[in-house]
């Protein structure tokens, strides 16, 4: 077996692995990246963030066309089917793969395709295509293998009508009805996508409310708009068993309900990709969801083996994974890392309409007995939203009534994931610079969606008088 020596071996080429590999290579380390898939980019590029957001974008454009009064009386409503949308998503994926591959080639980082397994603390064997095998030795390792959809043993995922969020990207037709089990971020996003295509959707939630980590008002708004679009939401439901048939799937619930759909999309959690990597023999024990525990410097039980991204769990965001990879690399290089993930990481949820938030929610502030006041700007009152025919949504600013410190930003509606970053930038400023007065005294372009900050700030400030 051919043996190669490196300073660091990075396992996984998603955002976390990319952040680590590029940082190390730019500082002169000899790096190799091991990738099990035939293209770089990881789950983010091939099965998660990029394809689902590309699907959502084009469904959203179709819905905008159909709701635009300029075209309503001049043409029949546009209807898209699922397979053509997937082809557009594949084009975006190809562009992202080419871009990410160029980063590795430009920095002279070899990408070795195959599955890595630890032989000992400083050696991994890579089982590549066509039986090719390599042995890699290194002083340090970064595990950035990501995650995959959680699959309960009693759900028949081998049946052609039972899907998870990876398998759904191979769907070759548009179903008439879909049952989505799991109403987390992925479940809610796909509920929006399928309903936008005119598919009847049953969204089964195991909790009392959708996305309960959100501010309650934002969660309620999401529920309202999904229902307004025709999604049937079923809360506090648990499955007993799944019955796949030739032409439909029945999901049996503990409540006695039998939910029939053309297909079942299982979207109830994810598992870290740590299986069969030989980690247990090194004293690194993944939890029941395949996730690995690390310290604040992303070190595992073996101090020279680091782990970043989805394999370590929260916050399970591509943006955070890239930074985690950079921070782990900095610790490898210098023995310390003074950088940490910012406390307030923005969430971006690409439902229709989309959601984004940063900072504390109303319920968190109430539980902590922190006084706060609320300022709101409703999109229906903004000229830019009226021009774009995007009146659904709002911006909500939570601030301290005495110091005017910004405590939380919550946005629901078109461009929410872009709008939130203005609030994030202000919240990150030290001391008195983080103040509601910034929004009141700043001149925003008009008409823009960003103007919502001035409207919300004035709305909240006037509550104090």
N, C-alpha and C positions, 0 to 999 in steps of 0.2 A: 504494500500500500504506500502510495506516494505521500511524503510528509513535507509540510510547509511551515515556516516559522514567521510569526507576526508579533508586533507589539500588543495589539488588541484585535480581537475578533468580535464583530458585531453580528448578532443573529437576528435577522429581520430587517427589511428595507422600507418599512413604513415611516411615518413622521419621526418616531422616537429613534429608530435606527439611523435614519438620515441625519438627524440633528447631532447624534453622537459621532458618526463616522466623519462627517465633514469637519466638525470641530477638531477632532483628533488629527485628521490628515493635514489640515492647514497649519498645525503646530509641528509637523514633521514626523509624526508616528507612521509606522508601516501598518496599514489597516487592511483587513479583508472583511467583506460583508457576505454572509451566508443567507440565501433566500430560497425558500422551499418552492415558491411559485415560479413560473417561467418568465415573469416580468417583475420589475421592481415596482415599489409603490405601496405594498401592503394592502390590508383590508380597507383602509381609508380610500384608496384609489380605485380598487377593483370591485368591492362589494358593499361599501358603506357610504361614506360621506359624498363622494363624487357622483356615483350613479344615481343615488336617491335624490340628490339635490338637482341633478340635471333633469330627471324625470319630473320633479315637482315644478321646476322653472317652466318647462314647456306646457305642462298642464295649466299652469297659472296663466300663461300667455293666451292659451285657447279660451279660458274662462273670461279673461279681460276682453277679448275680441267679441265674444258672445254677449257680454253685458254692456258693451259700448253703444250708446244711443245713436252714434253716427252710422253704425253698420246694422243696427237691429232691424230696420225696415227695408234694407237693400239686399240682403243675402240670407240664405238659410244658415242656421247655426252650424259652426264647425264641429266636427266630431273626430277625435283621434282615437286610435287603438293602441294597445300596449306595445306590440312588437316594433312599430316604427319609432316610438319613443325610446325604446331600448337601443336602437341603432344610432340615434342622436347621442345618447349617453355614451355609447361605445366610442364615438368619435372624440368626445371630451376625454375619456379614459386614455385613448391612444396618445393624445397630445400631452397629457400629464405624464404618462410613462416615458415618452421621448424626452421630456424636460428633465425628469428625475434621473433618467439614465445618463443624461449629459452631465449632471453634477458629479456622478461617480467617475465617469471617464475623464472629465476635465481635471479632477483631483487625483487621478491615477489610483483609484481604489478598485481593486478587482471584486467583481460580484460573482460568487461561486454558487451555482444553483444546486440545491439538494437539501436533505433534511439532516440537521445537526443533532448529535447525541454525545454527551460528555462521557469520556473514558475515565478521566481523572480530573482533578481540579484545574489542570492547565492544558488539557487535550480534548479536542472534539473530533469525532469521525463524521464525515459528511457523505451520506449516501445519495449520489447524484443520479441523473437519468442514465438509462441504458446500463445500469449496474456499475457505473463509475464510482469509485470511492477515493476519498481524500482524508488525510489526517492533518489537522491543524493544531499547532501548539502556539500558545500566547501567554503573556504575563497577566493580561486582563481580558475580561469578556463583558459584553453588554447584551442582555437579553431584551429584545424588542419585538417579540413574536406576536404581539397583538391578542385579539380575541376572536371568538367565533360564536354563532348563535347557540344558545343553550338548547339541547335536545333531550327531553325526558325519554327514558327507555320505552315507555308504553305508548308513545305517539309514533305512528308508522310513517316516518319521513321518506321511506323508500317508495311510497305510493305516489303516482303521478299527480294526484290532486291535493297532496299535503306538502306545504312549502315552509321554508324558513326564509329569513331576509337575504340570505345568499342565493338560495335556490330560486327565489322569485325572479331573479334577473335572467333566468332562462325560460320564463313563461312565454309560450308561443302563440297565445290567443288572449282576447279580452273576455274575461268571465262576465256573466250577468250578475252574479252575486258572489260576495266574498265574506267569509268569517275571519276576523282578525282576533286571535287570542293573545292578550297582552296589550295594555294601553299605555305603555311607556312612550318614550320619544319616538322610537322606530314605529311602533304600532299606530300612534297618532299621525305621524307623517304619511304612512302608507294609506291610512284611512282617508286622508285628504286627497292623496293622489288618485286612488281608485274612485272615490266619489266624484272627483273632478272629471273623470272619464265617463260618468253616468252609471257606474257600477253600484248596485245596492250593497251597503256595508253594514255588517253587525260587528261592533267593536266591543269586545268582552274585557272588562276591567276587573282585576282582583281586589281593587281598593275602592274607597268611598268616593274619591274624586280623581279627575284626570291630573296627572303630573303634580302630585301634592307637594313637591319641593318648590313649586312656583308660588308667587303671591296669590292668595285666594281669589282676588278680583280678576287676575289674569287667567287663572285656571277656569273660573266661571265663564269668562269671555270665550275661551276656547271651546268649552262644552256647548255654549249657546250657538256659536257659529258652525260647529260641526253638525249639530242637530238642525240648524237652519238650512244647511246644505243637504240634509237628508240622511246623515249617519245615525244609526240606532245604537246608542250607548247603553251597555248593561253593566252596572256597578256591582261590586261585592259578589262576584260569581267565580266559581272554581269548577274545573272539569273533573269528570270521573273517567271517561274514556272517549275515544275518537273512533267513529265508524266510517271508513272510506268505502265508497261504492264506485261502480263504473262511471257514473255520470254526476255524482255529487259526494259531499262529505257531511256527516252529521256529528256535531260536537255535543256530547251529553254533559250537562252541568249538574252539580250537586243539588241545585234547586229544583231539579226535575225537568228543566227546559231541554229541548232538543233543537239545536240551532242548525238549520240546513243551509249549505252554501255550495256553489259550484266548486270552490276551492277553499282550503283552510290555510291561512298564513299564520304561523306560530311566531310570535314576537315577544316572548316572555323571558327576557334576560339573555346574558351572554356569559361565556366561559373563557378564561385565559388559556392561551395556547401553550401549555407547559407539559402536556402529556408525552410520555416516552422520550424525554430529553435526558434521562439519567440524573436528574437533579436530586432525587431522594438519596442516592448513594453519596452525595456530597453534603448531606445534612440540610438541604433546602427543600422544605416540605410545602408544596402548594396546598391551598385550602380546598374545600369541596367544589368551589367554582374555578379551580385551576389558577387562582391568583397567588402571587408571591409577595411576601412581606419584605419591606425594605426599610432602612433608616432614613434620616433626613437627607443623606447624601446619595440615596438610591442604591446602597450596598445591601446585598443579601447576607445570609448567614456566613457566606464566604466573602470576605472583604474585597477580594479582587474580582468578584462577579457582581455586576450591577444589573438592575432591571428597571425598565422605564415603559411608560405607555399603558395600554389596556391590561397588560399582564399583571400590573400592580393595582388595578382597580381605579377608584375615584382619582381624578374627575372624568376619566374616560373620554377625553377630548383630543382630537388630532393636534390642535394648537398647543395644548398643554404638553402633549407627548414630545413634540419637537423641542420645547424648552427643557423638559426633563432630560432628554438625550444630551443637549448641550451642557447642562449642569453636571450630569454624571461624567461627561468627558472632561470637564474642567477639574473635577475631583481626581480623575485618573492622572491627569497631567501634573497637577500641582499639590495633590494631597489634601486639598481643601477646596471648598466652593462657597463664596460669600453670597452667591445668588440663590434666590428661592422663588418659587412660583408666587405670583402676587396673591394676596389673600382673596381678593375679589376677582374671580375669573368669570368673564361674561359667558352666559349660556346662549346658544343659538338653536332654536327649534324651528324646523322648516315645514311647519304645517301651513295650511292656507286659511287665514292669513298667518304670517310667521310671528314668532315670539322671541324676544331676547331680554335678558335682565342681568343686572350686576348689583351686588351688595345685598343688604338685608330686605326681607319681606316684612309686611305689616305684622304677620303672626309671630315672626321671630323677635321683632322689636317689642311687641306686647309681652311676650313670654319673658324677655329679659328686663322688662320694666324700664325701657328706654323711651322717654317722651319723644314724640315725633308729630309732624304735620304733613299734610298731603297736598301736592299741587298736580292738577290734571290738565292735559290738553287733548281734546277730542279731535280726531282726524277730520271729522265731518265739517269742522269749523276752519280748517286750514285751506288756504287758496290752492296750494300745490296739490293737496289730496283731492280737492274738487276738480282741478284741471285733469288729474290722472284718473278720475273716477274711482278713487280708492278711499272711500269715506269710512270704511270699517276700521276701527282701531283707536288707540289712545296711547299717550305717553304719560307716565305716572312718576312723579319725583317725590321721594320721602326725605325729609330733612328735619334737623333738630330745631325746635322752635326758639331756643335761646341763642345758640351759636350759629345757626343757619347752615351747619355742616350737612353735606349731602350724605345720606345714609343708604339709599337704594334707588336704583333706576329700573323701571319696568315698562316694557314697550310691547304692544300687541298691534299688529297691522303691517301694511306694506313697508318693506325696507327696515323692519325692526332691528334686524341683526347688524345693519349699518348704522342706524340712528344711535344705538346704545353706546357706541364707542366715544361719542362726544361726552356723555355723562361719565363714562369710565375714566377718561383723561382728566376730568375735573376732580373726581373722587380720589385720584392717585396723587394729587398735589398736596404738599405738606401744609399743616397748620391752617391758617385763615384763608389760604388760597383755595381750599376746598369749601366753597360757599355758594349758597343759592344766589348771591349777588352777582356772581360771574354771569349767570344766565340773564339776569335782569339788565345788567349794564353792557352786555356784549351786543353789537349790531350784527344780526344774522342776515344773510342774503334773503331777499324776498322775491318771489315765493319759493320757499324750500320746505322740506319736511323738518329740517333742523330747527326751523322757527318754533316748532312745538316746545322746545326748551324754554324760550322766553315766555310763551303763553302759559305753560305749566308753572313756571317760577312765579310769575305775577299772580296766577290763580292761588298758589299756596301762600305767597307773601301777604296777600290781601286778607287771608284768614287770620292773620296775627293782629290786625288792627281792630 
